[in-house]
Amino acid sequence: MTGTGEAVVFWILAFFAVAGALGLLFARKAVHAALGMAMTMLVLGIFYIGQGAPFLGVVQVFVYSGAVMMLFLFVLMLVGVDSSDSLVETIRGQKWAALLLSLGLALMLVIGIGHITVAGEPTLESANLGGNVSAMANFIFGKYVWVFEVTSALLITAALGAMVLAHRERMGAKPSQKDLSKERFQRNEHVSGLPAPGVYARHNAVDTPALLPDGSPSALSVSRTLVERDQVAGPGRFTAAEQNLQNEIEEGRTR
């Protein structure tokens, strides 16, 4: 029998699970859809824990909500896919392929559900016979191995879906080095090229700015990305080290 507390938790969290599922289907932006699916996965983990399956609940939260879905969410946030991009079919035939795969998956589910037989009411003792982890392994890699493989196929399908969403067709040809050089000469900007990063006796990296003839650092010698991240190494510590070496040399000469 279901306890009162368990029933209350179920009916409260069921609203959030259904809301997340509906958000996955009807959200206008891919980021919001991923957030809705992550919320549904998290609620499912709580349901497992409430049903006395803490291992499944923790795996559900860590693997699906904490790893897979968050990875998809961060990828979508980085590429900046919006609703206008998702309506453009960049790969020919993807809608028909998705329709055929969906029909095939639905047929497999119907056949699987139709072959379910219940030989008796299972108990927790019979399910955990020989140990909880061993019994779970026997079920996953034995009786329900095909269901496990279908689940892995769904994860692969989700990864392919994320790549399809992030796929962009280039509108024009990619400019070559020769084209960029011609454009730079036409604008008469940086005709000789941008200065290279600085080179020191103890340090040589792209985050070190080059020094101009007057000794000041050149802002054009480092990437704008490093500047925005505040990861540019100033030349002060290197010039100070050189000055210390010079002082030691002068002190050695005076002795």
C-alpha positions in Angstrom: 0.0 0.0 0.0 1.2 3.5 -0.8 1.8 5.7 2.3 0.3 9.1 2.8 3.7 10.8 2.6 4.6 8.9 -0.6 1.3 9.8 -2.2 1.7 13.5 -1.3 5.3 13.6 -2.7 4.1 11.9 -5.9 1.2 14.2 -6.6 3.2 17.3 -5.9 6.3 16.3 -8.0 4.1 14.8 -10.8 3.1 18.4 -11.7 6.7 19.4 -12.2 7.5 16.2 -14.1 4.6 16.8 -16.5 5.4 20.5 -16.8 9.0 19.7 -17.7 7.8 17.1 -20.3 5.4 19.6 -21.9 8.2 22.3 -21.8 10.3 19.9 -23.8 7.6 19.5 -26.5 6.4 23.1 -26.7 9.3 25.3 -25.7 10.3 27.8 -28.4 14.0 27.7 -27.6 16.2 24.6 -27.4 17.8 25.8 -24.1 14.4 26.0 -22.4 13.5 22.5 -23.8 16.7 21.1 -22.3 15.9 22.7 -19.0 12.4 21.1 -19.0 13.8 17.7 -19.7 16.4 18.1 -17.0 13.7 18.9 -14.5 11.7 15.8 -15.5 14.8 13.6 -15.2 15.5 15.0 -11.7 11.9 14.4 -10.6 12.1 10.8 -11.9 15.2 10.3 -9.7 13.2 11.5 -6.6 10.4 9.0 -7.6 12.9 6.1 -7.6 14.2 7.1 -4.2 10.6 7.4 -2.8 9.9 3.8 -4.1 12.8 2.4 -2.2 15.3 2.3 -5.0 18.1 4.7 -3.9 20.7 3.3 -6.3 18.4 3.9 -9.4 17.5 7.4 -8.0 21.1 8.5 -7.5 22.1 7.1 -11.0 19.2 8.9 -12.5 20.2 12.2 -11.0 24.0 11.9 -11.5 24.0 10.3 -15.0 21.0 11.8 -16.7 20.3 15.1 -14.9 23.8 15.9 -13.8 25.9 14.7 -16.8 24.0 14.0 -20.0 21.4 16.7 -19.9 23.7 19.4 -18.4 26.2 18.6 -21.2 23.5 19.1 -23.8 22.4 22.3 -22.1 25.9 23.8 -22.0 26.5 22.9 -25.6 23.2 24.6 -26.7 24.1 27.6 -24.6 27.6 27.9 -26.2 26.4 27.5 -29.8 23.5 29.9 -29.2 20.8 28.0 -31.1 17.5 29.8 -31.1 14.0 29.0 -32.4 14.7 30.5 -35.9 17.7 28.2 -36.4 15.7 25.1 -35.3 13.1 25.7 -38.1 15.7 25.6 -40.9 16.3 22.1 -42.2 20.1 22.1 -42.9 20.3 18.3 -43.6 18.1 17.0 -46.3 15.7 14.2 -45.4 16.2 14.5 -41.7 12.4 14.9 -41.1 11.5 11.7 -42.9 14.4 9.8 -41.2 13.2 11.1 -37.8 9.6 10.0 -38.7 10.7 6.5 -39.7 12.9 6.1 -36.6 10.0 7.3 -34.4 7.6 4.8 -35.9 10.1 2.0 -35.5 10.6 2.9 -31.9 6.9 3.0 -31.2 6.5 -0.4 -32.9 9.2 -1.9 -30.7 7.6 -0.4 -27.6 4.2 -1.8 -28.5 5.6 -5.3 -29.2 7.6 -5.2 -26.0 4.6 -4.2 -23.9 2.4 -6.8 -25.6 4.8 -9.7 -24.6 4.8 -8.7 -20.9 3.7 -11.6 -18.7 3.3 -11.5 -14.9 3.8 -14.9 -13.3 3.1 -13.6 -9.8 3.5 -10.6 -7.6 7.2 -10.0 -7.2 8.6 -9.2 -3.8 11.6 -7.1 -2.8 13.3 -10.2 -1.4 13.0 -12.1 -4.7 14.3 -9.1 -6.6 17.3 -8.7 -4.3 18.1 -12.4 -4.2 21.9 -12.8 -4.2 22.5 -9.1 -3.6 21.0 -5.9 -4.9 23.8 -5.0 -7.4 24.1 -8.6 -8.6 20.3 -9.0 -9.1 20.2 -5.7 -10.9 23.1 -6.8 -13.2 21.3 -10.0 -13.9 18.1 -8.1 -14.9 19.9 -5.5 -17.0 22.3 -7.7 -18.8 20.1 -10.8 -18.9 16.3 -10.6 -19.1 16.1 -6.9 -20.1 19.3 -6.6 -22.1 17.4 -5.4 -25.2 15.7 -2.7 -23.2 19.1 -1.6 -21.9 20.4 -1.4 -25.5 17.4 0.6 -26.6 18.1 3.1 -23.8 21.7 3.4 -25.0 20.4 3.9 -28.5 18.2 6.7 -27.2 21.2 8.4 -25.6 23.1 8.2 -28.9 20.0 9.6 -30.7 19.9 12.5 -28.2 23.6 13.2 -28.9 23.0 13.2 -32.7 20.0 15.5 -32.2 22.3 17.9 -30.3 24.7 17.9 -33.2 21.9 18.4 -35.7 20.7 21.4 -33.7 24.3 22.8 -33.6 24.9 22.2 -37.3 25.1 25.4 -39.4 25.4 25.7 -43.1 27.9 28.2 -44.3 26.2 30.9 -46.4 29.4 31.7 -48.4 32.8 30.4 -49.1 35.3 30.6 -46.2 37.8 33.4 -46.9 41.3 32.2 -47.5 44.5 33.7 -46.1 45.0 35.4 -49.5 41.5 37.0 -49.3 42.1 38.2 -45.8 45.5 39.7 -46.8 43.9 41.5 -49.8 41.2 42.9 -47.5 43.8 44.1 -45.0 45.7 45.9 -47.8 42.5 47.5 -49.2 41.6 48.9 -45.8 45.3 49.9 -45.1 45.1 48.4 -41.6 47.9 46.3 -40.2 49.5 45.9 -43.6 52.6 44.2 -42.1 50.5 41.9 -39.9 49.7 41.9 -36.2 52.5 41.8 -33.8 53.4 38.3 -32.4 53.1 37.6 -28.6 56.1 38.5 -26.5 59.2 36.3 -26.1 61.1 36.2 -22.8 64.0 34.1 -21.6 61.7 32.4 -19.0 58.3 32.6 -20.7 56.9 32.3 -24.2 53.1 32.0 -24.6 50.2 33.6 -26.4 49.0 35.3 -23.3 52.2 37.4 -23.0 51.9 40.7 -24.9 54.7 41.9 -27.2 56.7 45.0 -26.2 56.8 48.1 -28.4 60.1 50.0 -28.9 59.3 52.2 -25.9 58.8 49.2 -23.7 55.0 49.4 -23.4 52.9 46.2 -24.1 51.1 46.0 -27.4 47.4 45.2 -27.0 47.2 43.9 -30.6 49.6 41.0 -29.9 47.2 39.0 -27.7 43.8 37.4 -28.5 40.7 39.4 -27.7 39.3 36.2 -26.0 42.2 36.2 -23.5 41.6 39.9 -22.9 37.9 39.4 -22.2 38.8 36.5 -19.8 41.4 38.7 -18.0 44.0 36.0 -18.7 46.7 38.2 -20.2 50.0 38.0 -18.4 51.6 41.4 -17.9 55.3 41.9 -18.7 56.0 43.4 -15.2 57.1 40.2 -13.5 59.4 39.3 -16.4 61.0 42.7 -16.7 61.5 42.6 -12.9 63.2 39.2 -13.1 65.5 40.6 -15.8 66.3 43.6 -13.7 67.1 41.4 -10.7 69.5 39.4 -12.9 71.1 42.6 -14.2 71.6 43.8 -10.6 73.2 40.5 -9.6 75.5 40.8 -12.6 76.5 44.4 -11.7 77.1 43.3 -8.0 79.3 40.5 -9.2 81.4 42.9 -11.3 81.9 45.3 -8.4 83.3 42.6 -6.0 
